[in-house]
Amino acid sequence: MNSSRREALAGIGGLAIATAASTLFAENTKEKPWDYKKLNPEIVAARAYKGYHKHGCMYATFEAIIGELGDKFGLPYSNFPCEMMQYGAAGVAG
């Protein structure tokens, strides 16, 4: 059976993708510090409304969720730098 270099590379690429996918799926079964936490949507919405006037819509949305998680559950949410989301004001840097 004769194989071309292209077929060999395609086989190696497929093997690499399969290996990466199996690693990712295996990682998803491990416990992570960012587990789902239930929040009160009315409190988060009010916080987002206040945050909009500080740095725009992207910051307001992100900070409302992560900030509320930080206030209720502490780390790792409480030390996330929400200010980095300022770049999304008015549609990613205006």
Secondary structure, DSSP 8 states (H G I E B T S, - for coil): ----HHHHHHHHHHHHHHHHHHHHHHHHTS--TT------HHHHHHHHHHHHHHH-HHHHHHHHHHHHHHHHH-TTGGG--GGGGGGGTTTTT-
